[in-house]
Amino acid sequence: MDLLTGRRSLRRWAVANLIANMVIVWTGALVRLTKSGLGCSTWPECDAGSYVPQPEAEWHAFIEFGNRTLTFVLIIIALGTAITAFRTVRERRIRVLTIVIGLGIGFQGVIGGITVLTELNPWVVGLHMVLSVGLIVACVTVVHDAFELRPVGVPRRLRLATQAVFWLSLAMMYLGTVVTGAGPHSGDGAAQRNGFDLSEVARLHSVTMWITLAITLWLAYAARGVRRLQRAALGVIGTAVLQAIIGYTQYFNHLPMGVVFAHMIGTTLYTVAISHLWLSATSEPELR
């Protein structure tokens, strides 16, 4: 395999890896929203004595089993990405990240098992989402490296703003898992909730979002001389506004399933946007 062909192959694998790790968040949301979280009553088997749903099982079992099966697809894609990276490039970061992503996907399966065995404990379910966000960030980094997208040097204040947007966004999304743990979509009608007042944690989640959006708006204005960074900031603003519209719609309409699902799709898109922003800039050496 020549260098150019290998690089093209790596780019395809990297994009597939990113998309797959976004899609499994969507299917996981579908499991939760359809109350299929305990469709398979145990782990690693679906039911005692069988790794697959019985023909007479309810449709919840097949939704949960489908989500479990998708993990193996992700592992295959992650393995293909890692093998191609080791054959194609010498950069240590991209090689290490492809391995970390594969291990992370495997660990997701373990967390999924603990989720079932703890009967959908909301804190364990939230950990599932935290790891998914981390894997998407890693996948975006691999895409950047595969496409050789190098960060641009910017004044320190702009770099600090990108850092603030990224880390505040991660905090905001974690608070989103707390909101989910307080809400009605537990994944099963009998599952416990975390005990927080839904309105209070939703308000904290919202305030964090507005602070982050304000910083991003300033960044987009301040970076008008750095077009690549400004475009990345505008991408974050666009997805944040979309998420805000969906978020307020779901809250004031008592969390309809379709709108909540759209919010989960938006969460993955927002994660890609903040990761792209974070990776697009570095401090100019003389301004550090």
Secondary structure as the mmCIF struct_conf table of DSSP 4:
data_model
#
loop_
_struct_conf.conf_type_id
_struct_conf.id
_struct_conf.beg_label_comp_id
_struct_conf.beg_label_asym_id
_struct_conf.beg_label_seq_id
_struct_conf.end_label_comp_id
_struct_conf.end_label_asym_id
_struct_conf.end_label_seq_id
HELX_RH_AL_P HELX_RH_AL_P1 LEU A 3 LEU A 33
TURN_TY1_P TURN_TY1_P1 THR A 34 LYS A 35
TURN_TY1_P TURN_TY1_P2 GLY A 37 LEU A 38
BEND BEND1 GLY A 39 CYS A 40
BEND BEND2 THR A 42 CYS A 46
STRN STRN1 ASP A 47 ASP A 47
TURN_TY1_P TURN_TY1_P3 ALA A 48 GLY A 49
STRN STRN2 SER A 50 SER A 50
BEND BEND3 TYR A 51 VAL A 52
TURN_TY1_P TURN_TY1_P4 PRO A 55 GLU A 56
BEND BEND4 ALA A 57 ALA A 57
HELX_RH_AL_P HELX_RH_AL_P2 TRP A 59 THR A 88
HELX_RH_AL_P HELX_RH_AL_P3 ARG A 92 LEU A 117
TURN_TY1_P TURN_TY1_P5 THR A 118 GLU A 119
BEND BEND5 LEU A 120 LEU A 120
HELX_RH_AL_P HELX_RH_AL_P4 PRO A 122 ALA A 146
TURN_TY1_P TURN_TY1_P6 PHE A 147 GLU A 148
HELX_LH_PP_P HELX_LH_PP_P1 ARG A 150 PRO A 151
STRN STRN3 VAL A 152 VAL A 154
HELX_RH_AL_P HELX_RH_AL_P5 ARG A 156 ALA A 182
BEND BEND6 GLY A 183 PRO A 184
BEND BEND7 GLY A 187 ASP A 188
TURN_TY1_P TURN_TY1_P7 GLY A 189 ALA A 190
HELX_RH_AL_P HELX_RH_AL_P6 LEU A 198 ALA A 222
TURN_TY1_P TURN_TY1_P8 ALA A 223 GLY A 225
BEND BEND8 VAL A 226 VAL A 226
HELX_RH_AL_P HELX_RH_AL_P7 ARG A 227 PHE A 252
TURN_TY1_P TURN_TY1_P9 ASN A 253 HIS A 254
HELX_RH_AL_P HELX_RH_AL_P8 MET A 257 LEU A 279
TURN_TY1_P TURN_TY1_P10 SER A 280 SER A 280
STRN STRN4 ALA A 281 SER A 283
HELX_RH_3T_P HELX_RH_3T_P1 PRO A 285 LEU A 287
#
